[in-house]
Amino acid sequence: MSLKFILTKQGLRAILFPIYLDLKAKTGLVVGGGQVAERKIENLLDYGMNIRVVSPQARARIQEWAEQSIIQWQARDFCESDLQGVFLAFVATDNNSVNQAVVEACRKTGVLINAVDDPPNCDFYVPSIVRRGSLVLAISTEGKSPFFARRLREELENTISPAYGEFVEIMGEIREEIKEKVPDITVRKKIFENLVYSEVLDLLKAGEKDKARERIEACMSSWRD
């Protein structure tokens, strides 16, 4: 297999690998205490991450989180030892020398780093998200145009109704039953395919939940009989 590359002004570089991470109880380091850092912290807290903040000053809300033991805040400059035990790091200061020092320390220690508004120094990007229950759509421009990613997210939010999330939850329930009761993989795939391409989703979009359930039950009965 050959590596996949894209052409940038800096030359060829390998394409990024999209991945969903379980951040619960893992440690994240945020260097910076301003508005951008605050938004990063709030987002990461939603995913259950343990947040360690290093910054000589911090916005009032960050200080409140620290006082409530929601996060840890070290009111000082960054040092390399701050990376011990860190799973992901984020740097969001307005000081280029500080940002570069954090990036270099992460490179040295192997910690993945996201440097805000500095794509060349990012190991990963945080995409714009559209969430409908367990259905998650992630949009990334690989740091080239966050505003365009936001526009696409807004368009998708108007297109992808809550019915899509309901459909995914139903499929998750059915999947376990089918896996348990239908040993033949080929038959299982056919059942899943029939459900996905059936009118169930359209019925859910129209608010016809009872009819959607009836259609699902009819499909399920066809392989039970």
ROMAR-688403 format. One record per residue (C-alpha): x, y, z; residue in one letter; residue number from 1. Coordinates in steps of 0.1 Angstrom, whole numbers, plus 5000, padded with zeros to 4 digits. Layout:
N
<site><xx>X</xx><yy>Y</yy><zz>Z</zz><code>A</code><pos>NUM</pos></site>
...
***
This chain:
225
<site><xx>5000</xx><yy>5000</yy><zz>5000</zz><code>M</code><pos>1</pos></site>
<site><xx>5013</xx><yy>5035</yy><zz>4991</zz><code>S</code><pos>2</pos></site>
<site><xx>5009</xx><yy>5065</yy><zz>5013</zz><code>L</code><pos>3</pos></site>
<site><xx>4983</xx><yy>5091</yy><zz>5003</zz><code>K</code><pos>4</pos></site>
<site><xx>4995</xx><yy>5126</yy><zz>5000</zz><code>F</code><pos>5</pos></site>
<site><xx>4980</xx><yy>5160</yy><zz>4993</zz><code>I</code><pos>6</pos></site>
<site><xx>4999</xx><yy>5190</yy><zz>4977</zz><code>L</code><pos>7</pos></site>
<site><xx>5003</xx><yy>5221</yy><zz>4999</zz><code>T</code><pos>8</pos></site>
<site><xx>5024</xx><yy>5253</yy><zz>4995</zz><code>K</code><pos>9</pos></site>
<site><xx>5049</xx><yy>5236</yy><zz>5017</zz><code>Q</code><pos>10</pos></site>
<site><xx>5050</xx><yy>5205</yy><zz>4994</zz><code>G</code><pos>11</pos></site>
<site><xx>5036</xx><yy>5171</yy><zz>4997</zz><code>L</code><pos>12</pos></site>
<site><xx>5023</xx><yy>5158</yy><zz>5030</zz><code>R</code><pos>13</pos></site>
<site><xx>5005</xx><yy>5127</yy><zz>5041</zz><code>A</code><pos>14</pos></site>
<site><xx>4967</xx><yy>5131</yy><zz>5046</zz><code>I</code><pos>15</pos></site>
<site><xx>4953</xx><yy>5131</yy><zz>5081</zz><code>L</code><pos>16</pos></site>
<site><xx>4937</xx><yy>5101</yy><zz>5096</zz><code>F</code><pos>17</pos></site>
<site><xx>4902</xx><yy>5108</yy><zz>5110</zz><code>P</code><pos>18</pos></site>
<site><xx>4895</xx><yy>5092</yy><zz>5144</zz><code>I</code><pos>19</pos></site>
<site><xx>4871</xx><yy>5094</yy><zz>5173</zz><code>Y</code><pos>20</pos></site>
<site><xx>4887</xx><yy>5092</yy><zz>5207</zz><code>L</code><pos>21</pos></site>
<site><xx>4873</xx><yy>5083</yy><zz>5241</zz><code>D</code><pos>22</pos></site>
<site><xx>4886</xx><yy>5111</yy><zz>5263</zz><code>L</code><pos>23</pos></site>
<site><xx>4869</xx><yy>5102</yy><zz>5295</zz><code>K</code><pos>24</pos></site>
<site><xx>4892</xx><yy>5104</yy><zz>5325</zz><code>A</code><pos>25</pos></site>
<site><xx>4922</xx><yy>5111</yy><zz>5302</zz><code>K</code><pos>26</pos></site>
<site><xx>4944</xx><yy>5142</yy><zz>5309</zz><code>T</code><pos>27</pos></site>
<site><xx>4944</xx><yy>5172</yy><zz>5286</zz><code>G</code><pos>28</pos></site>
<site><xx>4968</xx><yy>5201</yy><zz>5289</zz><code>L</code><pos>29</pos></site>
<site><xx>4956</xx><yy>5236</yy><zz>5279</zz><code>V</code><pos>30</pos></site>
<site><xx>4983</xx><yy>5262</yy><zz>5278</zz><code>V</code><pos>31</pos></site>
<site><xx>4967</xx><yy>5296</yy><zz>5279</zz><code>G</code><pos>32</pos></site>
<site><xx>4940</xx><yy>5314</yy><zz>5299</zz><code>G</code><pos>33</pos></site>
<site><xx>4922</xx><yy>5336</yy><zz>5274</zz><code>G</code><pos>34</pos></site>
<site><xx>4889</xx><yy>5333</yy><zz>5255</zz><code>Q</code><pos>35</pos></site>
<site><xx>4901</xx><yy>5307</yy><zz>5231</zz><code>V</code><pos>36</pos></site>
<site><xx>4915</xx><yy>5286</yy><zz>5259</zz><code>A</code><pos>37</pos></site>
<site><xx>4882</xx><yy>5289</yy><zz>5278</zz><code>E</code><pos>38</pos></site>
<site><xx>4862</xx><yy>5276</yy><zz>5248</zz><code>R</code><pos>39</pos></site>
<site><xx>4887</xx><yy>5247</yy><zz>5244</zz><code>K</code><pos>40</pos></site>
<site><xx>4883</xx><yy>5238</yy><zz>5281</zz><code>I</code><pos>41</pos></site>
<site><xx>4845</xx><yy>5239</yy><zz>5280</zz><code>E</code><pos>42</pos></site>
<site><xx>4844</xx><yy>5217</yy><zz>5249</zz><code>N</code><pos>43</pos></site>
<site><xx>4868</xx><yy>5191</yy><zz>5264</zz><code>L</code><pos>44</pos></site>
<site><xx>4849</xx><yy>5190</yy><zz>5297</zz><code>L</code><pos>45</pos></site>
<site><xx>4819</xx><yy>5179</yy><zz>5277</zz><code>D</code><pos>46</pos></site>
<site><xx>4838</xx><yy>5148</yy><zz>5268</zz><code>Y</code><pos>47</pos></site>
<site><xx>4848</xx><yy>5139</yy><zz>5304</zz><code>G</code><pos>48</pos></site>
<site><xx>4885</xx><yy>5149</yy><zz>5301</zz><code>M</code><pos>49</pos></site>
<site><xx>4906</xx><yy>5159</yy><zz>5331</zz><code>N</code><pos>50</pos></site>
<site><xx>4918</xx><yy>5193</yy><zz>5323</zz><code>I</code><pos>51</pos></site>
<site><xx>4951</xx><yy>5208</yy><zz>5334</zz><code>R</code><pos>52</pos></site>
<site><xx>4956</xx><yy>5245</yy><zz>5326</zz><code>V</code><pos>53</pos></site>
<site><xx>4989</xx><yy>5263</yy><zz>5327</zz><code>V</code><pos>54</pos></site>
<site><xx>4989</xx><yy>5301</yy><zz>5324</zz><code>S</code><pos>55</pos></site>
<site><xx>5000</xx><yy>5331</yy><zz>5345</zz><code>P</code><pos>56</pos></site>
<site><xx>4966</xx><yy>5347</yy><zz>5341</zz><code>Q</code><pos>57</pos></site>
<site><xx>4932</xx><yy>5332</yy><zz>5334</zz><code>A</code><pos>58</pos></site>
<site><xx>4897</xx><yy>5345</yy><zz>5326</zz><code>R</code><pos>59</pos></site>
<site><xx>4872</xx><yy>5346</yy><zz>5355</zz><code>A</code><pos>60</pos></site>
<site><xx>4854</xx><yy>5315</yy><zz>5343</zz><code>R</code><pos>61</pos></site>
<site><xx>4886</xx><yy>5294</yy><zz>5342</zz><code>I</code><pos>62</pos></site>
<site><xx>4894</xx><yy>5306</yy><zz>5377</zz><code>Q</code><pos>63</pos></site>
<site><xx>4859</xx><yy>5296</yy><zz>5388</zz><code>E</code><pos>64</pos></site>
<site><xx>4863</xx><yy>5261</yy><zz>5374</zz><code>W</code><pos>65</pos></site>
<site><xx>4896</xx><yy>5258</yy><zz>5392</zz><code>A</code><pos>66</pos></site>
<site><xx>4880</xx><yy>5270</yy><zz>5425</zz><code>E</code><pos>67</pos></site>
<site><xx>4853</xx><yy>5244</yy><zz>5421</zz><code>Q</code><pos>68</pos></site>
<site><xx>4879</xx><yy>5217</yy><zz>5414</zz><code>S</code><pos>69</pos></site>
<site><xx>4864</xx><yy>5211</yy><zz>5379</zz><code>I</code><pos>70</pos></site>
<site><xx>4899</xx><yy>5217</yy><zz>5364</zz><code>I</code><pos>71</pos></site>
<site><xx>4934</xx><yy>5222</yy><zz>5377</zz><code>Q</code><pos>72</pos></site>
<site><xx>4950</xx><yy>5256</yy><zz>5371</zz><code>W</code><pos>73</pos></site>
<site><xx>4987</xx><yy>5263</yy><zz>5375</zz><code>Q</code><pos>74</pos></site>
<site><xx>4991</xx><yy>5301</yy><zz>5376</zz><code>A</code><pos>75</pos></site>
<site><xx>5026</xx><yy>5302</yy><zz>5361</zz><code>R</code><pos>76</pos></site>
<site><xx>5045</xx><yy>5298</yy><zz>5328</zz><code>D</code><pos>77</pos></site>
<site><xx>5046</xx><yy>5265</yy><zz>5310</zz><code>F</code><pos>78</pos></site>
<site><xx>5074</xx><yy>5240</yy><zz>5316</zz><code>C</code><pos>79</pos></site>
<site><xx>5081</xx><yy>5207</yy><zz>5299</zz><code>E</code><pos>80</pos></site>
<site><xx>5072</xx><yy>5186</yy><zz>5330</zz><code>S</code><pos>81</pos></site>
<site><xx>5036</xx><yy>5198</yy><zz>5326</zz><code>D</code><pos>82</pos></site>
<site><xx>5033</xx><yy>5172</yy><zz>5298</zz><code>L</code><pos>83</pos></site>
<site><xx>5038</xx><yy>5143</yy><zz>5322</zz><code>Q</code><pos>84</pos></site>
<site><xx>5008</xx><yy>5120</yy><zz>5319</zz><code>G</code><pos>85</pos></site>
<site><xx>4991</xx><yy>5142</yy><zz>5293</zz><code>V</code><pos>86</pos></site>
<site><xx>4971</xx><yy>5125</yy><zz>5265</zz><code>F</code><pos>87</pos></site>
<site><xx>4965</xx><yy>5156</yy><zz>5243</zz><code>L</code><pos>88</pos></site>
<site><xx>4978</xx><yy>5191</yy><zz>5245</zz><code>A</code><pos>89</pos></site>
<site><xx>4964</xx><yy>5224</yy><zz>5233</zz><code>F</code><pos>90</pos></site>
<site><xx>4982</xx><yy>5257</yy><zz>5232</zz><code>V</code><pos>91</pos></site>
<site><xx>4962</xx><yy>5289</yy><zz>5228</zz><code>A</code><pos>92</pos></site>
<site><xx>4982</xx><yy>5320</yy><zz>5238</zz><code>T</code><pos>93</pos></site>
<site><xx>4990</xx><yy>5352</yy><zz>5220</zz><code>D</code><pos>94</pos></site>
<site><xx>5027</xx><yy>5347</yy><zz>5226</zz><code>N</code><pos>95</pos></site>
<site><xx>5044</xx><yy>5330</yy><zz>5196</zz><code>N</code><pos>96</pos></site>
<site><xx>5075</xx><yy>5321</yy><zz>5216</zz><code>S</code><pos>97</pos></site>
<site><xx>5054</xx><yy>5303</yy><zz>5243</zz><code>V</code><pos>98</pos></site>
<site><xx>5034</xx><yy>5285</yy><zz>5216</zz><code>N</code><pos>99</pos></site>
<site><xx>5065</xx><yy>5273</yy><zz>5199</zz><code>Q</code><pos>100</pos></site>
<site><xx>5081</xx><yy>5262</yy><zz>5232</zz><code>A</code><pos>101</pos></site>
<site><xx>5050</xx><yy>5241</yy><zz>5239</zz><code>V</code><pos>102</pos></site>
<site><xx>5050</xx><yy>5226</yy><zz>5204</zz><code>V</code><pos>103</pos></site>
<site><xx>5087</xx><yy>5217</yy><zz>5206</zz><code>E</code><pos>104</pos></site>
<site><xx>5082</xx><yy>5201</yy><zz>5241</zz><code>A</code><pos>105</pos></site>
<site><xx>5053</xx><yy>5180</yy><zz>5227</zz><code>C</code><pos>106</pos></site>
<site><xx>5074</xx><yy>5169</yy><zz>5197</zz><code>R</code><pos>107</pos></site>
<site><xx>5102</xx><yy>5159</yy><zz>5221</zz><code>K</code><pos>108</pos></site>
<site><xx>5079</xx><yy>5140</yy><zz>5245</zz><code>T</code><pos>109</pos></site>
<site><xx>5056</xx><yy>5125</yy><zz>5219</zz><code>G</code><pos>110</pos></site>
<site><xx>5024</xx><yy>5142</yy><zz>5231</zz><code>V</code><pos>111</pos></site>
<site><xx>5000</xx><yy>5152</yy><zz>5204</zz><code>L</code><pos>112</pos></site>
<site><xx>4996</xx><yy>5189</yy><zz>5201</zz><code>I</code><pos>113</pos></site>
<site><xx>4969</xx><yy>5213</yy><zz>5187</zz><code>N</code><pos>114</pos></site>
<site><xx>4983</xx><yy>5248</yy><zz>5183</zz><code>A</code><pos>115</pos></site>
<site><xx>4954</xx><yy>5272</yy><zz>5177</zz><code>V</code><pos>116</pos></site>
<site><xx>4956</xx><yy>5291</yy><zz>5144</zz><code>D</code><pos>117</pos></site>
<site><xx>4989</xx><yy>5274</yy><zz>5136</zz><code>D</code><pos>118</pos></site>
<site><xx>4981</xx><yy>5245</yy><zz>5112</zz><code>P</code><pos>119</pos></site>
<site><xx>5017</xx><yy>5235</yy><zz>5104</zz><code>P</code><pos>120</pos></site>
<site><xx>5024</xx><yy>5229</yy><zz>5141</zz><code>N</code><pos>121</pos></site>
<site><xx>4992</xx><yy>5208</yy><zz>5147</zz><code>C</code><pos>122</pos></site>
<site><xx>4993</xx><yy>5170</yy><zz>5150</zz><code>D</code><pos>123</pos></site>
<site><xx>4955</xx><yy>5170</yy><zz>5149</zz><code>F</code><pos>124</pos></site>
<site><xx>4926</xx><yy>5194</yy><zz>5143</zz><code>Y</code><pos>125</pos></site>
<site><xx>4893</xx><yy>5196</yy><zz>5162</zz><code>V</code><pos>126</pos></site>
<site><xx>4865</xx><yy>5194</yy><zz>5136</zz><code>P</code><pos>127</pos></site>
<site><xx>4832</xx><yy>5211</yy><zz>5135</zz><code>S</code><pos>128</pos></site>
<site><xx>4805</xx><yy>5187</yy><zz>5148</zz><code>I</code><pos>129</pos></site>
<site><xx>4769</xx><yy>5180</yy><zz>5140</zz><code>V</code><pos>130</pos></site>
<site><xx>4755</xx><yy>5156</yy><zz>5166</zz><code>R</code><pos>131</pos></site>
<site><xx>4722</xx><yy>5138</yy><zz>5165</zz><code>R</code><pos>132</pos></site>
<site><xx>4723</xx><yy>5113</yy><zz>5193</zz><code>G</code><pos>133</pos></site>
<site><xx>4749</xx><yy>5086</yy><zz>5184</zz><code>S</code><pos>134</pos></site>
<site><xx>4752</xx><yy>5100</yy><zz>5149</zz><code>L</code><pos>135</pos></site>
<site><xx>4781</xx><yy>5123</yy><zz>5147</zz><code>V</code><pos>136</pos></site>
<site><xx>4792</xx><yy>5142</yy><zz>5116</zz><code>L</code><pos>137</pos></site>
<site><xx>4827</xx><yy>5158</yy><zz>5118</zz><code>A</code><pos>138</pos></site>
<site><xx>4838</xx><yy>5185</yy><zz>5093</zz><code>I</code><pos>139</pos></site>
<site><xx>4874</xx><yy>5195</yy><zz>5089</zz><code>S</code><pos>140</pos></site>
<site><xx>4893</xx><yy>5217</yy><zz>5064</zz><code>T</code><pos>141</pos></site>
<site><xx>4925</xx><yy>5206</yy><zz>5081</zz><code>E</code><pos>142</pos></site>
<site><xx>4929</xx><yy>5241</yy><zz>5095</zz><code>G</code><pos>143</pos></site>
<site><xx>4927</xx><yy>5259</yy><zz>5062</zz><code>K</code><pos>144</pos></site>
<site><xx>4893</xx><yy>5275</yy><zz>5068</zz><code>S</code><pos>145</pos></site>
<site><xx>4875</xx><yy>5270</yy><zz>5101</zz><code>P</code><pos>146</pos></site>
<site><xx>4848</xx><yy>5295</yy><zz>5091</zz><code>F</code><pos>147</pos></site>
<site><xx>4839</xx><yy>5274</yy><zz>5061</zz><code>F</code><pos>148</pos></site>
<site><xx>4838</xx><yy>5243</yy><zz>5082</zz><code>A</code><pos>149</pos></site>
<site><xx>4814</xx><yy>5262</yy><zz>5105</zz><code>R</code><pos>150</pos></site>
<site><xx>4793</xx><yy>5272</yy><zz>5075</zz><code>R</code><pos>151</pos></site>
<site><xx>4790</xx><yy>5236</yy><zz>5064</zz><code>L</code><pos>152</pos></site>
<site><xx>4781</xx><yy>5226</yy><zz>5099</zz><code>R</code><pos>153</pos></site>
<site><xx>4753</xx><yy>5251</yy><zz>5100</zz><code>E</code><pos>154</pos></site>
<site><xx>4740</xx><yy>5238</yy><zz>5066</zz><code>E</code><pos>155</pos></site>
<site><xx>4741</xx><yy>5202</yy><zz>5078</zz><code>L</code><pos>156</pos></site>
<site><xx>4723</xx><yy>5212</yy><zz>5111</zz><code>E</code><pos>157</pos></site>
<site><xx>4695</xx><yy>5224</yy><zz>5089</zz><code>N</code><pos>158</pos></site>
<site><xx>4695</xx><yy>5193</yy><zz>5068</zz><code>T</code><pos>159</pos></site>
<site><xx>4701</xx><yy>5165</yy><zz>5093</zz><code>I</code><pos>160</pos></site>
<site><xx>4670</xx><yy>5163</yy><zz>5114</zz><code>S</code><pos>161</pos></site>
<site><xx>4667</xx><yy>5146</yy><zz>5148</zz><code>P</code><pos>162</pos></site>
<site><xx>4651</xx><yy>5117</yy><zz>5129</zz><code>A</code><pos>163</pos></site>
<site><xx>4685</xx><yy>5106</yy><zz>5118</zz><code>Y</code><pos>164</pos></site>
<site><xx>4696</xx><yy>5102</yy><zz>5154</zz><code>G</code><pos>165</pos></site>
<site><xx>4664</xx><yy>5082</yy><zz>5162</zz><code>E</code><pos>166</pos></site>
<site><xx>4671</xx><yy>5059</yy><zz>5132</zz><code>F</code><pos>167</pos></site>
<site><xx>4706</xx><yy>5052</yy><zz>5144</zz><code>V</code><pos>168</pos></site>
<site><xx>4694</xx><yy>5044</yy><zz>5179</zz><code>E</code><pos>169</pos></site>
<site><xx>4668</xx><yy>5020</yy><zz>5165</zz><code>I</code><pos>170</pos></site>
<site><xx>4694</xx><yy>5003</yy><zz>5143</zz><code>M</code><pos>171</pos></site>
<site><xx>4717</xx><yy>4999</yy><zz>5173</zz><code>G</code><pos>172</pos></site>
<site><xx>4689</xx><yy>4981</yy><zz>5192</zz><code>E</code><pos>173</pos></site>
<site><xx>4681</xx><yy>4959</yy><zz>5162</zz><code>I</code><pos>174</pos></site>
<site><xx>4718</xx><yy>4952</yy><zz>5155</zz><code>R</code><pos>175</pos></site>
<site><xx>4723</xx><yy>4934</yy><zz>5188</zz><code>E</code><pos>176</pos></site>
<site><xx>4692</xx><yy>4912</yy><zz>5184</zz><code>E</code><pos>177</pos></site>
<site><xx>4701</xx><yy>4903</yy><zz>5148</zz><code>I</code><pos>178</pos></site>
<site><xx>4737</xx><yy>4895</yy><zz>5157</zz><code>K</code><pos>179</pos></site>
<site><xx>4725</xx><yy>4872</yy><zz>5185</zz><code>E</code><pos>180</pos></site>
<site><xx>4698</xx><yy>4854</yy><zz>5165</zz><code>K</code><pos>181</pos></site>
<site><xx>4711</xx><yy>4854</yy><zz>5129</zz><code>V</code><pos>182</pos></site>
<site><xx>4744</xx><yy>4835</yy><zz>5127</zz><code>P</code><pos>183</pos></site>
<site><xx>4747</xx><yy>4838</yy><zz>5089</zz><code>D</code><pos>184</pos></site>
<site><xx>4767</xx><yy>4870</yy><zz>5082</zz><code>I</code><pos>185</pos></site>
<site><xx>4754</xx><yy>4872</yy><zz>5046</zz><code>T</code><pos>186</pos></site>
<site><xx>4718</xx><yy>4872</yy><zz>5059</zz><code>V</code><pos>187</pos></site>
<site><xx>4726</xx><yy>4897</yy><zz>5086</zz><code>R</code><pos>188</pos></site>
<site><xx>4741</xx><yy>4921</yy><zz>5060</zz><code>K</code><pos>189</pos></site>
<site><xx>4710</xx><yy>4917</yy><zz>5038</zz><code>K</code><pos>190</pos></site>
<site><xx>4687</xx><yy>4926</yy><zz>5068</zz><code>I</code><pos>191</pos></site>
<site><xx>4707</xx><yy>4956</yy><zz>5077</zz><code>F</code><pos>192</pos></site>
<site><xx>4708</xx><yy>4968</yy><zz>5041</zz><code>E</code><pos>193</pos></site>
<site><xx>4670</xx><yy>4963</yy><zz>5037</zz><code>N</code><pos>194</pos></site>
<site><xx>4663</xx><yy>4984</yy><zz>5068</zz><code>L</code><pos>195</pos></site>
<site><xx>4688</xx><yy>5012</yy><zz>5059</zz><code>V</code><pos>196</pos></site>
<site><xx>4673</xx><yy>5016</yy><zz>5024</zz><code>Y</code><pos>197</pos></site>
<site><xx>4637</xx><yy>5011</yy><zz>5035</zz><code>S</code><pos>198</pos></site>
<site><xx>4612</xx><yy>5039</yy><zz>5041</zz><code>E</code><pos>199</pos></site>
<site><xx>4618</xx><yy>5038</yy><zz>5079</zz><code>V</code><pos>200</pos></site>
<site><xx>4640</xx><yy>5069</yy><zz>5080</zz><code>L</code><pos>201</pos></site>
<site><xx>4614</xx><yy>5088</yy><zz>5058</zz><code>D</code><pos>202</pos></site>
<site><xx>4587</xx><yy>5078</yy><zz>5082</zz><code>L</code><pos>203</pos></site>
<site><xx>4607</xx><yy>5090</yy><zz>5112</zz><code>L</code><pos>204</pos></site>
<site><xx>4613</xx><yy>5123</yy><zz>5094</zz><code>K</code><pos>205</pos></site>
<site><xx>4576</xx><yy>5127</yy><zz>5089</zz><code>A</code><pos>206</pos></site>
<site><xx>4570</xx><yy>5121</yy><zz>5125</zz><code>G</code><pos>207</pos></site>
<site><xx>4553</xx><yy>5087</yy><zz>5118</zz><code>E</code><pos>208</pos></site>
<site><xx>4571</xx><yy>5068</yy><zz>5146</zz><code>K</code><pos>209</pos></site>
<site><xx>4544</xx><yy>5041</yy><zz>5149</zz><code>D</code><pos>210</pos></site>
<site><xx>4544</xx><yy>5034</yy><zz>5112</zz><code>K</code><pos>211</pos></site>
<site><xx>4582</xx><yy>5033</yy><zz>5113</zz><code>A</code><pos>212</pos></site>
<site><xx>4581</xx><yy>5007</yy><zz>5141</zz><code>R</code><pos>213</pos></site>
<site><xx>4555</xx><yy>4987</yy><zz>5121</zz><code>E</code><pos>214</pos></site>
<site><xx>4578</xx><yy>4987</yy><zz>5090</zz><code>R</code><pos>215</pos></site>
<site><xx>4607</xx><yy>4976</yy><zz>5111</zz><code>I</code><pos>216</pos></site>
<site><xx>4587</xx><yy>4948</yy><zz>5127</zz><code>E</code><pos>217</pos></site>
<site><xx>4576</xx><yy>4936</yy><zz>5093</zz><code>A</code><pos>218</pos></site>
<site><xx>4612</xx><yy>4935</yy><zz>5081</zz><code>C</code><pos>219</pos></site>
<site><xx>4622</xx><yy>4916</yy><zz>5113</zz><code>M</code><pos>220</pos></site>
<site><xx>4594</xx><yy>4891</yy><zz>5110</zz><code>S</code><pos>221</pos></site>
<site><xx>4605</xx><yy>4883</yy><zz>5074</zz><code>S</code><pos>222</pos></site>
<site><xx>4637</xx><yy>4866</yy><zz>5087</zz><code>W</code><pos>223</pos></site>
<site><xx>4621</xx><yy>4852</yy><zz>5118</zz><code>R</code><pos>224</pos></site>
<site><xx>4596</xx><yy>4832</yy><zz>5098</zz><code>D</code><pos>225</pos></site>
***
